[in-house]
Amino acid sequence: MDLKSYSRWYEYFRARDDMFAATDTPFALGTSCGATDKRRARLNLITHLLKQIPYKKLPREKISCRSGRKRGGYRDPDYPFKFIKEVY
């Protein structure tokens, strides 16, 4: 933000408040997300959105990926692959 925008800080808040007052309805709820920590905010937002979707378990038949799989002479290469670090 530049210096001029800091002088309009409370105008931004008033505009935000007016927007929520005009658009927050029972049909389309206005929801906000704290975003001091962007990564955490995004994860919280994704979690919130996924919880809004009604899921039900569907019956599934068990499948086997190994049936019919033949190496056909393939062997794993002796190559030093570089993998990214797993975070989660």
N, CA, C and O atoms as a GROMACS GRO file, in nm:
protein
  352
    1MET      N    1   0.085  -0.119   0.000
    1MET     CA    2   0.000   0.000   0.000
    1MET      C    3   0.088   0.124   0.000
    1MET      O    4   0.195   0.125   0.060
    2ASP      N    5   0.042   0.226  -0.068
    2ASP     CA    6   0.118   0.350  -0.067
    2ASP      C    7   0.068   0.441   0.045
    2ASP      O    8  -0.029   0.410   0.113
    3LEU      N    9   0.136   0.554   0.063
    3LEU     CA   10   0.103   0.645   0.174
    3LEU      C   11  -0.037   0.703   0.161
    3LEU      O   12  -0.105   0.722   0.262
    4LYS      N   13  -0.080   0.731   0.038
    4LYS     CA   14  -0.213   0.789   0.020
    4LYS      C   15  -0.322   0.690   0.063
    4LYS      O   16  -0.424   0.730   0.118
    5SER      N   17  -0.299   0.563   0.038
    5SER     CA   18  -0.400   0.463   0.075
    5SER      C   19  -0.413   0.453   0.227
    5SER      O   20  -0.522   0.426   0.278
    6TYR      N   21  -0.303   0.475   0.300
    6TYR     CA   22  -0.312   0.472   0.446
    6TYR      C   23  -0.404   0.582   0.499
    6TYR      O   24  -0.471   0.563   0.600
    7SER      N   25  -0.407   0.695   0.430
    7SER     CA   26  -0.495   0.802   0.476
    7SER      C   27  -0.642   0.768   0.452
    7SER      O   28  -0.730   0.831   0.511
    8ARG      N   29  -0.668   0.670   0.367
    8ARG     CA   30  -0.806   0.629   0.337
    8ARG      C   31  -0.843   0.497   0.403
    8ARG      O   32  -0.942   0.434   0.365
    9TRP      N   33  -0.765   0.457   0.500
    9TRP     CA   34  -0.784   0.328   0.567
    9TRP      C   35  -0.928   0.308   0.613
    9TRP      O   36  -0.987   0.203   0.585
   10TYR      N   37  -0.983   0.405   0.682
   10TYR     CA   38  -1.118   0.389   0.736
   10TYR      C   39  -1.225   0.402   0.629
   10TYR      O   40  -1.336   0.351   0.646
   11GLU      N   41  -1.193   0.468   0.518
   11GLU     CA   42  -1.287   0.469   0.405
   11GLU      C   43  -1.299   0.328   0.348
   11GLU      O   44  -1.409   0.286   0.310
   12TYR      N   45  -1.188   0.255   0.341
   12TYR     CA   46  -1.191   0.116   0.295
   12TYR      C   47  -1.279   0.032   0.387
   12TYR      O   48  -1.358  -0.050   0.341
   13PHE      N   49  -1.264   0.052   0.518
   13PHE     CA   50  -1.346  -0.023   0.613
   13PHE      C   51  -1.494   0.011   0.597
   13PHE      O   52  -1.578  -0.078   0.604
   14ARG      N   53  -1.525   0.138   0.577
   14ARG     CA   54  -1.666   0.177   0.558
   14ARG      C   55  -1.723   0.113   0.430
   14ARG      O   56  -1.836   0.066   0.429
   15ALA      N   57  -1.642   0.113   0.324
   15ALA     CA   58  -1.686   0.052   0.198
   15ALA      C   59  -1.709  -0.097   0.216
   15ALA      O   60  -1.806  -0.153   0.166
   16ARG      N   61  -1.619  -0.162   0.288
   16ARG     CA   62  -1.635  -0.306   0.315
   16ARG      C   63  -1.762  -0.332   0.394
   16ARG      O   64  -1.839  -0.422   0.362
   17ASP      N   65  -1.784  -0.252   0.498
   17ASP     CA   66  -1.904  -0.268   0.581
   17ASP      C   67  -2.031  -0.246   0.501
   17ASP      O   68  -2.129  -0.320   0.517
   18ASP      N   69  -2.030  -0.144   0.413
   18ASP     CA   70  -2.147  -0.118   0.327
   18ASP      C   71  -2.171  -0.234   0.231
   18ASP      O   72  -2.286  -0.271   0.206
   19MET      N   73  -2.061  -0.291   0.178
   19MET     CA   74  -2.075  -0.404   0.085
   19MET      C   75  -2.138  -0.524   0.155
   19MET      O   76  -2.229  -0.586   0.102
   20PHE      N   77  -2.088  -0.557   0.276
   20PHE     CA   78  -2.145  -0.670   0.349
   20PHE      C   79  -2.291  -0.645   0.386
   20PHE      O   80  -2.373  -0.736   0.378
   21ALA      N   81  -2.324  -0.523   0.425
   21ALA     CA   82  -2.463  -0.490   0.461
   21ALA      C   83  -2.555  -0.505   0.341
   21ALA      O   84  -2.670  -0.547   0.356
   22ALA      N   85  -2.507  -0.472   0.222
   22ALA     CA   86  -2.590  -0.478   0.101
   22ALA      C   87  -2.599  -0.618   0.042
   22ALA      O   88  -2.699  -0.650  -0.022
   23THR      N   89  -2.499  -0.700   0.060
   23THR     CA   90  -2.496  -0.829  -0.010
   23THR      C   91  -2.513  -0.951   0.080
   23THR      O   92  -2.536  -1.060   0.029
   24ASP      N   93  -2.502  -0.936   0.210
   24ASP     CA   94  -2.516  -1.050   0.301
   24ASP      C   95  -2.663  -1.084   0.318
   24ASP      O   96  -2.737  -1.012   0.386
   25THR      N   97  -2.706  -1.193   0.257
   25THR     CA   98  -2.845  -1.235   0.262
   25THR      C   99  -2.851  -1.380   0.309
   25THR      O  100  -2.750  -1.449   0.304
   26PRO      N  101  -2.968  -1.428   0.354
   26PRO     CA  102  -2.978  -1.570   0.393
   26PRO      C  103  -2.944  -1.665   0.277
   26PRO      O  104  -2.895  -1.776   0.300
   27PHE      N  105  -2.969  -1.621   0.154
   27PHE     CA  106  -2.941  -1.705   0.038
   27PHE      C  107  -2.791  -1.709   0.007
   27PHE      O  108  -2.736  -1.814  -0.025
   28ALA      N  109  -2.725  -1.593   0.017
   28ALA     CA  110  -2.582  -1.582  -0.012
   28ALA      C  111  -2.514  -1.514   0.105
   28ALA      O  112  -2.507  -1.391   0.112
   29LEU      N  113  -2.465  -1.595   0.197
   29LEU     CA  114  -2.404  -1.541   0.318
   29LEU      C  115  -2.271  -1.473   0.288
   29LEU      O  116  -2.188  -1.526   0.214
   30GLY      N  117  -2.253  -1.356   0.346
   30GLY     CA  118  -2.125  -1.287   0.334
   30GLY      C  119  -2.034  -1.336   0.444
   30GLY      O  120  -2.063  -1.316   0.562
   31THR      N  121  -1.926  -1.399   0.408
   31THR     CA  122  -1.834  -1.455   0.506
   31THR      C  123  -1.696  -1.397   0.482
   31THR      O  124  -1.654  -1.382   0.367
   32SER      N  125  -1.627  -1.364   0.588
   32SER     CA  126  -1.491  -1.312   0.572
   32SER      C  127  -1.393  -1.405   0.641
   32SER      O  128  -1.431  -1.490   0.722
   33CYS      N  129  -1.268  -1.388   0.607
   33CYS     CA  130  -1.164  -1.477   0.657
   33CYS      C  131  -1.046  -1.391   0.702
   33CYS      O  132  -0.996  -1.308   0.625
   34GLY      N  133  -1.002  -1.411   0.826
   34GLY     CA  134  -0.884  -1.339   0.872
   34GLY      C  135  -0.763  -1.382   0.791
   34GLY      O  136  -0.741  -1.501   0.769
   35ALA      N  137  -0.684  -1.285   0.746
   35ALA     CA  138  -0.576  -1.319   0.654
   35ALA      C  139  -0.441  -1.263   0.698
   35ALA      O  140  -0.361  -1.221   0.614
   36THR      N  141  -0.416  -1.262   0.826
   36THR     CA  142  -0.284  -1.217   0.871
   36THR      C  143  -0.177  -1.316   0.825
   36THR      O  144  -0.069  -1.276   0.782
   37ASP      N  145  -0.208  -1.444   0.835
   37ASP     CA  146  -0.121  -1.551   0.787
   37ASP      C  147  -0.187  -1.607   0.661
   37ASP      O  148  -0.284  -1.683   0.670
   38LYS      N  149  -0.135  -1.571   0.544
   38LYS     CA  150  -0.200  -1.606   0.416
   38LYS      C  151  -0.216  -1.757   0.398
   38LYS      O  152  -0.322  -1.802   0.354
   39ARG      N  153  -0.115  -1.834   0.430
   39ARG     CA  154  -0.124  -1.979   0.410
   39ARG      C  155  -0.234  -2.038   0.497
   39ARG      O  156  -0.316  -2.117   0.451
   40ARG      N  157  -0.237  -1.998   0.624
   40ARG     CA  158  -0.339  -2.048   0.716
   40ARG      C  159  -0.478  -2.001   0.673
   40ARG      O  160  -0.575  -2.075   0.683
   41ALA      N  161  -0.487  -1.878   0.625
   41ALA     CA  162  -0.616  -1.825   0.579
   41ALA      C  163  -0.669  -1.907   0.461
   41ALA      O  164  -0.788  -1.939   0.456
   42ARG      N  165  -0.581  -1.939   0.368
   42ARG     CA  166  -0.624  -2.018   0.253
   42ARG      C  167  -0.671  -2.158   0.294
   42ARG      O  168  -0.772  -2.207   0.244
   43LEU      N  169  -0.597  -2.221   0.385
   43LEU     CA  170  -0.638  -2.353   0.431
   43LEU      C  171  -0.772  -2.347   0.505
   43LEU      O  172  -0.856  -2.434   0.488
   44ASN      N  173  -0.791  -2.244   0.588
   44ASN     CA  174  -0.918  -2.228   0.658
   44ASN      C  175  -1.032  -2.205   0.560
   44ASN      O  176  -1.142  -2.258   0.578
   45LEU      N  177  -1.007  -2.124   0.458
   45LEU     CA  178  -1.111  -2.096   0.359
   45LEU      C  179  -1.148  -2.221   0.280
   45LEU      O  180  -1.266  -2.247   0.258
   46ILE      N  181  -1.049  -2.299   0.238
   46ILE     CA  182  -1.076  -2.423   0.165
   46ILE      C  183  -1.155  -2.520   0.253
   46ILE      O  184  -1.250  -2.582   0.207
   47THR      N  185  -1.115  -2.532   0.380
   47THR     CA  186  -1.186  -2.620   0.474
   47THR      C  187  -1.331  -2.576   0.489
   47THR      O  188  -1.422  -2.658   0.486
   48HIS      N  189  -1.352  -2.446   0.505
   48HIS     CA  190  -1.487  -2.393   0.521
   48HIS      C  191  -1.572  -2.422   0.397
   48HIS      O  192  -1.686  -2.466   0.409
   49LEU      N  193  -1.515  -2.398   0.278
   49LEU     CA  194  -1.591  -2.420   0.154
   49LEU      C  195  -1.625  -2.568   0.137
   49LEU      O  196  -1.737  -2.601   0.096
   50LEU      N  197  -1.532  -2.658   0.167
   50LEU     CA  198  -1.559  -2.801   0.151
   50LEU      C  199  -1.664  -2.849   0.250
   50LEU      O  200  -1.739  -2.942   0.219
   51LYS      N  201  -1.670  -2.787   0.368
   51LYS     CA  202  -1.772  -2.827   0.466
   51LYS      C  203  -1.912  -2.783   0.424
   51LYS      O  204  -2.010  -2.834   0.478
   52GLN      N  205  -1.922  -2.690   0.331
   52GLN     CA  206  -2.052  -2.644   0.284
   52GLN      C  207  -2.116  -2.742   0.184
   52GLN      O  208  -2.236  -2.733   0.157
   53ILE      N  209  -2.037  -2.832   0.131
   53ILE     CA  210  -2.086  -2.927   0.030
   53ILE      C  211  -2.134  -3.053   0.100
   53ILE      O  212  -2.057  -3.117   0.172
   54PRO      N  213  -2.260  -3.091   0.080
   54PRO     CA  214  -2.310  -3.213   0.144
   54PRO      C  215  -2.256  -3.337   0.070
   54PRO      O  216  -2.282  -3.357  -0.048
   55TYR      N  217  -2.181  -3.416   0.141
   55TYR     CA  218  -2.125  -3.539   0.085
   55TYR      C  219  -2.198  -3.660   0.142
   55TYR      O  220  -2.242  -3.659   0.256
   56LYS      N  221  -2.208  -3.763   0.062
   56LYS     CA  222  -2.255  -3.891   0.114
   56LYS      C  223  -2.168  -3.999   0.052
   56LYS      O  224  -2.127  -3.991  -0.064
   57LYS      N  225  -2.140  -4.101   0.132
   57LYS     CA  226  -2.055  -4.209   0.084
   57LYS      C  227  -2.127  -4.289  -0.022
   57LYS      O  228  -2.244  -4.324  -0.007
   58LEU      N  229  -2.057  -4.317  -0.128
   58LEU     CA  230  -2.112  -4.399  -0.234
   58LEU      C  231  -2.054  -4.540  -0.224
   58LEU      O  232  -1.937  -4.556  -0.188
   59PRO      N  233  -2.136  -4.640  -0.254
   59PRO     CA  234  -2.082  -4.777  -0.250
   59PRO      C  235  -1.981  -4.797  -0.363
   59PRO      O  236  -2.003  -4.756  -0.477
   60ARG      N  237  -1.872  -4.860  -0.329
   60ARG     CA  238  -1.767  -4.885  -0.429
   60ARG      C  239  -1.728  -5.031  -0.425
   60ARG      O  240  -1.725  -5.094  -0.318
   61GLU      N  241  -1.698  -5.085  -0.540
   61GLU     CA  242  -1.648  -5.221  -0.543
   61GLU      C  243  -1.496  -5.216  -0.535
   61GLU      O  244  -1.433  -5.124  -0.588
   62LYS      N  245  -1.437  -5.315  -0.470
   62LYS     CA  246  -1.292  -5.320  -0.457
   62LYS      C  247  -1.230  -5.354  -0.592
   62LYS      O  248  -1.278  -5.442  -0.663
   63ILE      N  249  -1.125  -5.283  -0.625
   63ILE     CA  250  -1.053  -5.311  -0.748
   63ILE      C  251  -0.908  -5.343  -0.713
   63ILE      O  252  -0.857  -5.301  -0.610
   64SER      N  253  -0.845  -5.416  -0.799
   64SER     CA  254  -0.704  -5.449  -0.780
   64SER      C  255  -0.627  -5.396  -0.900
   64SER      O  256  -0.657  -5.429  -1.015
   65CYS      N  257  -0.529  -5.315  -0.872
   65CYS     CA  258  -0.447  -5.260  -0.980
   65CYS      C  259  -0.339  -5.356  -1.025
   65CYS      O  260  -0.278  -5.335  -1.130
   66ARG      N  261  -0.315  -5.460  -0.949
   66ARG     CA  262  -0.208  -5.553  -0.982
   66ARG      C  263  -0.247  -5.657  -1.086
   66ARG      O  264  -0.160  -5.715  -1.151
   67SER      N  265  -0.375  -5.680  -1.102
   67SER     CA  266  -0.415  -5.784  -1.196
   67SER      C  267  -0.382  -5.742  -1.340
   67SER      O  268  -0.416  -5.631  -1.382
   68GLY      N  269  -0.317  -5.830  -1.412
   68GLY     CA  270  -0.286  -5.803  -1.552
   68GLY      C  271  -0.165  -5.713  -1.572
   68GLY      O  272  -0.136  -5.674  -1.685
   69ARG      N  273  -0.095  -5.680  -1.466
   69ARG     CA  274   0.022  -5.592  -1.479
   69ARG      C  275   0.146  -5.678  -1.498
   69ARG      O  276   0.181  -5.756  -1.410
   70LYS      N  277   0.211  -5.664  -1.611
   70LYS     CA  278   0.330  -5.744  -1.639
   70LYS      C  279   0.447  -5.651  -1.665
   70LYS      O  280   0.432  -5.549  -1.732
   71ARG      N  281   0.563  -5.685  -1.611
   71ARG     CA  282   0.681  -5.601  -1.626
   71ARG      C  283   0.731  -5.598  -1.770
   71ARG      O  284   0.786  -5.496  -1.813
   72GLY      N  285   0.714  -5.703  -1.842
   72GLY     CA  286   0.759  -5.706  -1.981
   72GLY      C  287   0.908  -5.677  -1.996
   72GLY      O  288   0.950  -5.613  -2.092
   73GLY      N  289   0.989  -5.726  -1.900
   73GLY     CA  290   1.133  -5.705  -1.908
   73GLY      C  291   1.180  -5.572  -1.849
   73GLY      O  292   1.299  -5.543  -1.853
   74TYR      N  293   1.089  -5.493  -1.794
   74TYR     CA  294   1.127  -5.364  -1.735
   74TYR      C  295   1.195  -5.385  -1.601
   74TYR      O  296   1.150  -5.466  -1.519
   75ARG      N  297   1.305  -5.311  -1.578
   75ARG     CA  298   1.371  -5.310  -1.448
   75ARG      C  299   1.387  -5.165  -1.404
   75ARG      O  300   1.407  -5.077  -1.487
   76ASP      N  301   1.377  -5.140  -1.272
   76ASP     CA  302   1.396  -5.005  -1.220
   76ASP      C  303   1.536  -4.957  -1.252
   76ASP      O  304   1.632  -5.032  -1.233
   77PRO      N  305   1.551  -4.833  -1.301
   77PRO     CA  306   1.685  -4.785  -1.335
   77PRO      C  307   1.766  -4.753  -1.210
   77PRO      O  308   1.711  -4.723  -1.104
   78ASP      N  309   1.896  -4.762  -1.224
   78ASP     CA  310   1.985  -4.726  -1.113
   78ASP      C  311   2.022  -4.578  -1.131
   78ASP      O  312   2.136  -4.544  -1.161
   79TYR      N  313   1.922  -4.492  -1.113
   79TYR     CA  314   1.939  -4.348  -1.135
   79TYR      C  315   1.906  -4.273  -1.006
   79TYR      O  316   1.806  -4.305  -0.942
   80PRO      N  317   1.986  -4.175  -0.967
   80PRO     CA  318   1.959  -4.101  -0.843
   80PRO      C  319   1.852  -3.993  -0.864
   80PRO      O  320   1.884  -3.875  -0.881
   81PHE      N  321   1.727  -4.033  -0.862
   81PHE     CA  322   1.618  -3.937  -0.880
   81PHE      C  323   1.620  -3.835  -0.767
   81PHE      O  324   1.653  -3.868  -0.653
   82LYS      N  325   1.584  -3.711  -0.798
   82LYS     CA  326   1.574  -3.606  -0.697
   82LYS      C  327   1.426  -3.582  -0.666
   82LYS      O  328   1.349  -3.548  -0.755
   83PHE      N  329   1.389  -3.600  -0.540
   83PHE     CA  330   1.250  -3.583  -0.499
   83PHE      C  331   1.237  -3.455  -0.417
   83PHE      O  332   1.328  -3.416  -0.346
   84ILE      N  333   1.121  -3.390  -0.430
   84ILE     CA  334   1.096  -3.274  -0.347
   84ILE      C  335   1.062  -3.318  -0.205
   84ILE      O  336   1.016  -3.430  -0.184
   85LYS      N  337   1.086  -3.231  -0.109
   85LYS     CA  338   1.058  -3.263   0.030
   85LYS      C  339   0.908  -3.263   0.053
   85LYS      O  340   0.837  -3.171   0.012
   86GLU      N  341   0.859  -3.366   0.120
   86GLU     CA  342   0.718  -3.376   0.151
   86GLU      C  343   0.687  -3.287   0.272
   86GLU      O  344   0.752  -3.300   0.376
   87VAL      N  345   0.589  -3.199   0.259
   87VAL     CA  346   0.557  -3.103   0.364
   87VAL      C  347   0.447  -3.157   0.453
   87VAL      O  348   0.452  -3.141   0.575
   88TYR      N  349   0.348  -3.219   0.394
   88TYR     CA  350   0.231  -3.263   0.472
   88TYR      C  351   0.241  -3.409   0.505
   88TYR      O  352   0.152  -3.464   0.570
   0.00000   0.00000   0.00000
